[in-house]
Amino acid sequence: MTLDAIGWIAVVLTQVFYIPNTVRILKTRDVRGYSLFGWLLLFLGLVCFLVYFTAQGDPVGIVANLCGVTGSGSTAFCIWLWRGRDPVGEVLSQGAQGAIGRAP
């Protein structure tokens, strides 16, 4: 197995990390327990790596960090957008409002 093949396997394995987090956040809009600061640090670090690997002309590094920038940026945006919300309370509140409007 060549070093490039190992690099591509690493790209796939590390980028799968974002999928369950992103799906969960988009489904529930629940970002409690996620650190906006931490995700922004990851995003900025990956942007720096993307610039570096682009300058080096390394396709494995470019693809890996392009995926990472997209995943971490999307997650950070969702955390910023939905921070301070109580998704459980909102669902309960919407259910109660629906029940009030219906006739018994």
ABEGO torsion letter per residue (X at the ends): XBAAAAAAAAAAAAAAAAAAAAAAAAAAGBABGBBAAAAAAAAAAAAAAAAAAAAAGBAAAAAAAAAAAAAAAAAAAAAAAABGBBAAAAAAAAAAAAAAABBX
